[in-house]
């Protein structure tokens, strides 16, 4: 009688399918952690940008004009701030900024719909150019102003 060593095809297929199932579960949970991480960074960026805007206002008596890209360049050059961050998903997503000189609105689009930070932000159309509120498709707009 011969001793056969090894696995049958069925055994190998079962092991491969179990490994595939476990890998898909791990990848799904990692994706959720990444999304929360990007949202946390966006909220921290918004607080840093608000500080830079307030510093600029106290020095110049108005907020920097223009779009976010223009205001970012102005803040980096004139406020002594080395580098303000772009959105973690840049260029797919960017921060939005609008001002009338005496006030401003700063907006970030979050990945997660269940972020408690959106409970304390502003909603509606502000300064006629920025619409703040839920976007749908699993994204939420987070807006702040002074």
N, C-alpha and C positions, 0 to 999 in steps of 0.2 A: 504494500500500500504506500502511495506517495504522500508525503507531507506537503501540502500547498500553503505557502506563506503569501500574505498580501491581502488586499482589500478587493471586494467585488465592486463592480461598476455602480451598483445601487448604493452601497455604503459611501463611496466617494461623492456621488451626486447629493446625497443627504447632507454630508458635511459641508460641501460647497454651498448649498442653499442656505444652511444655518448661518454660515459665515457671511454670506451676502445679506441676509436679513439683519444680522447684528450690525453690519457696516452701515446699512441705510438708516438704522435708528441712531447711531452715533453721528452720522453726517447731518441728520435733521436737527439734533440738539445743538451741534456746533454752529449751525446756521443761525439759530435763535440767539445764541450767545454773541455772535458777531454783530447781529442787528442791534442788540441792546448796547453793545460796546460803541457802535457808531453813534447811536442816539445820545449816549452819555458824553461822548466827545463833542457832539453838536451843542449840547447844553452848556458845557464848559467853555466852548468857543464863544457862544453868544454872551456869556458873562464877561469874558475877556474883552470882547469887542465893545460891550456896553461901557466898560471902564475906560477904554481908549476914547470912545465918543465923548464921555463926560469930561475927560481930561482935555480933549480938544476944545470942547465948548467953554470950559472955564478959562482957557487960554485965549480963545479967539472970539468969544461972544456969540457964536453960532455953530451949527453942526456942519460938517463938510458936505458940499453939494455933490450931486451926481448919483450914479449907480453904485452898487456895492464895489465893483472893481475900481472905480475912480476914487471912492471914499477910502477904500483899503490902501491904495497907493498914497493918498494924502496923509492918512493916519500914520503909515509907516515912515513917511519922510519927515513930517512935521512934529509928530508927537514923541519921537524918540523910541518908538516901539520897533524892535528888530523885524519881527515877522508875525503877521496875523494869519491864522490858519484858514485854509479853504475847507469846504465841506468834505468829510471823509470819502464821499462818493464822487467827488469832483472828477471830471466835468459833467457827469450825469446829473448831479444836483449841485446847486450853488446857493449861497445865502442871498437873500434879497434885502435891499435897503432903500428907503425913501425918506426924504426930508423936505421941510419947508423953511429950514433955517433955525426955527425956534423949537421944533420937536422932530422926532424921527420914529420910524418903524423898522424893526429888524426881524427878518423871518428866516426860519430854518424848517425844512420839511423832514420830519422824523419818519423812520421806517416802521416803528411799532405803534399800533393804535392804542395800546393800553398803558401808555406812559403817564404817570400821575402829574408830571410837570405841566401838561396841557390844561389841567384844571385851574391853574393860576395865571394863564396867559390872557391876552386880549383876543377878541374875536370880532369879525365884521370887516367891512372895507374901510381901511384907514388911509388917509392922505390921498384918496381917490386912485391910488395905483397898486396898493397891496391888499389882497383879499386874504384874510386870516380865518381859518376854520378848517374843518375836516375836508380832505380831498377825496376820500374814498380809496379804493384799491389798496387797502392796508397801510395807507400813509396819513399822517396828521400834520398840519401846519402849526408850528409853535412861533408865536409872535410876541415881541416885547417892545415897549417904548418907555421913555423916562417917566 
